[in-house]
Amino acid sequence: MAASLVAFGATLTPAAAAVGLYRLVSYWAVVLVGWIAWFALHEGPRVSARTRRRLAATGHAVLNGFTSAACLTPYGSAHTLPAEARRS
């Protein structure tokens, strides 16, 4: 990956740093999701109903944030037209 970045014009030091950071984040993000899943599967039945509701609300907020962020472009938000407007 670093060789590809260098081939496209990056210098070696920033390319190596970017690749190292990418690999570090991509590895630990998967480990973190795994630990969260393990905790939810093993400790979930012992968590109070109030805590479950709060965790569910947080999960919904995070997913809604991902959904709204997926519609953003560098040029502003992407708006979809209603079906009537697309036909004319």
Residue, then its C-alpha position, 0 to 999 in steps of 0.5 A: m500500500a505504501a508503494s502504491l501511495v509513493a507511485f502516485g506521488a506521495t513521499l515515503t515518510p507520510a505514505a508509511a505513516a498513513v499506511g501504519l495508521y490505517r492498519l492500526v485503526s482498521y485492526w483495533a476497530v474490528v477488535l473493539v466491535g468484537w469486544i462490544a459484541w462479546f459483552a452484549l452476548h455475555e453480559g446483556p441478560r444481566v443488564s437492567a432494563r433501563t440500561r438496555r433502553r439507554l444503550a438502544a437509544t444510543g445505538h439508534a442515534v449512532l445509526n441515524g448519524f451514519t445514515s445522515a452522514a452517508c448522504l453528505t458530499p464534499y459539495g454539500s448534502a445530497h438531496t433526492l428529488p421526489a418521483e414527480a420532479r424526476r419525471s419532468 
